[in-house]
Amino acid sequence: MENAPVIVVKNLHKSFGENHVLRNFSVSLHSGENLAILGKSGSGKSVLIKCIIRLIESDQGDITVLNQNIDTLSNDELDNLRAKVGFLFQSNALYDSMTVRENLEFPLRRHWSDEQRRKGTETAILEALNDVGLAHTIDMMPSELSGGMRKRIALARTLILRPAIILYDEPTTGLDPITAREISHLIVNVQQKYNASSIIISHDMHCIGITSNRVVMLIDGMCYADNTYEALRQSEDDRIKEFFD
């Protein structure tokens, strides 16, 4: 039996002026699943996940996250929901003026009570850093880290609140092939350890091949195909084949 959906997007439309980015787009993410959204640059992949957590307002359609319709939520309710949804930004979005420890402590200050922080901050930070293999960087500054290490620290900060859902926005962009492969395997490890449900936005076919249980192809603003990586790789459809050539 298929796991219940944790995100349901129905008939989503989003335009910027005359640019129709998403046209009647629908997709579901199931519990414990790594779903990759594949599309060319500018196809609307990042717009989609920003709509999912209402960083961008959609024009039309319904989005349900953890059984809550995001368009009906107050600001406080939306903040509470976002605490359950981790977002790994393409740029990492680390605070340059903060140490690794302070970067990881930041979401705890926003979402934990004083009592929770007093009892659990150090343990949570060390566990998150151990998850990404970088406990030794705890007092370093982001400027002292390599690109791959910064990506790992950003992932550790995403994991620290133990989100039910993780949204990865181009997690391997700008990384060398070896580091990109390491990050891809780390995404799989996170899924296996925490049974996390994730959407992975990417045009990196190696990353998608490693991380995905299912792939949705976003073409012309619509869900053009929905299948496993291997099934799509064997497709004779020219619009699908061009991604694998």
C-alpha positions in Angstrom: 0.0 0.0 0.0 1.4 3.4 -0.9 2.3 5.7 1.9 0.0 8.7 2.6 0.9 12.0 0.9 2.6 14.6 3.0 2.4 17.3 0.3 -0.3 17.5 -2.3 -0.2 20.2 -5.1 -3.2 20.4 -7.3 -3.7 22.5 -10.5 -1.0 25.0 -9.5 -0.6 28.1 -11.7 2.0 30.8 -11.3 2.9 33.6 -13.7 5.2 36.6 -13.6 3.7 39.0 -16.0 3.4 37.3 -19.3 5.8 34.5 -18.2 3.6 31.5 -17.3 5.9 29.5 -15.1 3.5 26.8 -13.8 0.5 25.7 -15.7 -2.0 23.4 -14.0 0.9 21.6 -12.3 0.0 18.7 -9.9 2.2 16.5 -7.8 2.2 14.5 -4.5 5.0 13.7 -2.2 4.5 10.5 -0.1 5.8 9.8 3.4 9.4 8.6 3.4 9.9 9.3 -0.3 12.6 11.2 -2.1 10.9 12.8 -5.1 13.1 14.6 -7.6 11.7 17.4 -9.7 13.6 17.6 -13.0 13.6 20.4 -15.4 15.7 22.8 -17.4 17.0 26.0 -15.8 14.2 28.5 -15.6 11.5 25.9 -15.9 9.9 26.7 -12.6 11.4 24.2 -10.2 12.5 26.6 -7.5 9.3 28.6 -7.9 7.4 25.4 -7.2 9.0 24.7 -3.8 8.8 28.4 -2.8 5.1 28.2 -3.5 4.9 25.0 -1.4 6.1 26.9 1.7 4.4 30.2 0.6 7.6 32.1 0.2 5.9 33.0 -3.1 2.1 33.3 -3.4 0.6 31.0 -6.1 -2.0 32.5 -8.6 -4.3 29.5 -8.5 -4.5 26.0 -7.2 -4.3 24.1 -3.9 -1.3 23.2 -1.8 -1.7 20.9 1.2 1.4 20.3 3.5 1.0 17.8 6.3 -2.7 17.9 5.9 -2.9 21.7 6.1 -4.0 24.0 3.3 -1.2 26.6 3.3 -3.5 29.3 1.8 -5.8 29.2 4.9 -3.0 29.5 7.5 -2.4 32.6 9.6 1.2 33.9 9.8 1.7 32.1 13.2 0.3 28.9 11.8 2.5 29.2 8.7 5.6 29.7 10.9 4.7 26.6 12.9 4.3 24.6 9.7 7.6 25.9 8.3 9.3 24.6 11.4 8.4 21.1 10.2 9.7 21.7 6.7 13.4 22.0 6.2 14.6 24.1 3.3 18.2 23.7 1.9 18.8 26.8 -0.1 20.9 26.6 -3.2 23.1 29.4 -1.8 23.3 27.6 1.6 22.2 30.9 3.3 24.7 30.6 6.2 25.3 33.7 8.2 28.9 34.8 7.5 29.3 36.6 10.8 28.3 33.6 12.8 30.3 30.5 13.7 29.0 27.1 12.7 27.7 26.6 16.2 25.8 29.9 16.1 24.4 29.2 12.6 23.0 25.9 13.9 21.7 27.5 17.1 19.8 30.2 15.2 16.7 28.0 14.3 16.6 26.7 17.9 16.4 30.2 19.2 13.4 30.9 16.9 11.5 27.7 17.5 12.5 26.2 20.9 11.5 27.4 24.3 14.1 28.6 26.8 13.8 25.3 28.7 14.3 23.3 25.5 17.4 25.3 24.6 18.9 25.1 28.0 18.6 21.3 28.1 19.1 20.4 24.5 21.0 22.9 22.4 24.5 21.4 22.7 23.3 17.8 22.1 21.2 18.9 19.1 24.1 20.8 17.5 26.6 18.0 17.9 24.1 15.4 16.6 23.4 17.5 13.5 27.1 18.0 12.9 27.8 14.3 13.4 25.1 13.5 10.8 27.1 15.4 8.2 30.5 14.3 9.5 31.7 17.8 10.5 31.7 17.9 14.3 35.2 19.3 14.3 34.0 22.5 12.5 31.7 23.7 15.4 33.7 26.8 16.2 34.8 27.7 12.6 33.5 30.5 10.5 31.8 29.8 7.1 34.6 31.5 5.3 37.0 28.9 6.7 35.0 26.0 5.0 35.1 24.6 1.5 32.0 24.8 -0.7 31.1 21.2 0.1 31.6 21.7 3.8 29.3 24.8 3.7 26.7 22.7 2.0 27.0 20.1 4.7 26.7 22.7 7.5 23.6 24.1 5.7 22.1 20.6 5.7 23.0 20.2 9.4 21.1 23.4 10.2 18.1 22.1 8.1 18.2 18.8 10.1 18.5 20.3 13.6 14.7 20.8 14.0 14.1 17.2 12.8 11.8 18.3 10.0 9.2 15.9 8.6 9.8 17.2 5.1 13.0 18.5 3.5 13.1 20.6 0.3 16.4 20.6 -1.5 17.0 23.4 -4.0 19.7 22.4 -6.4 21.8 20.7 -3.6 24.8 20.0 -5.9 25.1 23.2 -7.9 28.6 24.6 -7.9 30.2 21.6 -6.4 32.9 19.4 -8.0 31.7 15.9 -9.1 33.2 14.1 -6.1 31.7 16.5 -3.6 28.4 16.5 -5.5 28.3 12.7 -5.2 29.1 12.8 -1.5 26.2 15.3 -0.9 23.9 13.1 -2.9 24.7 10.0 -0.8 24.3 12.2 2.3 20.7 13.0 1.2 20.0 9.3 0.9 21.5 8.7 4.4 19.2 11.4 5.9 16.2 9.7 4.3 17.2 6.3 5.7 18.0 7.6 9.2 15.0 9.9 9.7 12.5 8.5 7.2 12.4 12.0 5.9 10.1 12.9 3.0 12.0 15.1 0.5 11.6 17.0 -2.7 14.9 17.4 -4.6 15.0 20.2 -7.2 17.8 19.6 -9.6 19.0 19.3 -13.2 22.0 17.2 -12.1 21.2 13.8 -13.5 23.8 12.0 -11.3 22.3 13.5 -8.2 18.8 12.5 -9.3 19.9 9.0 -10.1 21.4 8.5 -6.6 18.8 10.2 -4.5 15.4 9.7 -6.1 12.7 7.1 -5.6 10.6 8.9 -8.2 11.1 11.6 -10.7 8.6 14.2 -12.0 9.6 16.1 -15.1 8.6 19.7 -15.2 8.2 20.8 -18.8 6.2 23.8 -20.1 5.0 24.4 -16.6 3.3 21.0 -16.4 4.0 17.5 -15.0 5.2 16.0 -18.2 6.2 12.6 -16.8 6.2 10.8 -13.4 8.1 7.6 -13.0 11.3 6.1 -11.6 14.7 7.4 -12.8 15.4 4.1 -14.6 12.0 4.0 -16.4 12.5 7.5 -17.6 16.1 6.8 -18.7 14.7 4.1 -21.0 12.0 6.3 -22.5 11.8 6.8 -26.2 10.1 10.2 -25.8 12.4 12.8 -27.3 11.6 15.4 -24.7 12.6 13.0 -22.0 15.6 11.5 -23.8 17.3 14.8 -24.1 17.9 14.9 -20.3 19.7 11.6 -20.4 21.9 12.2 -23.6 
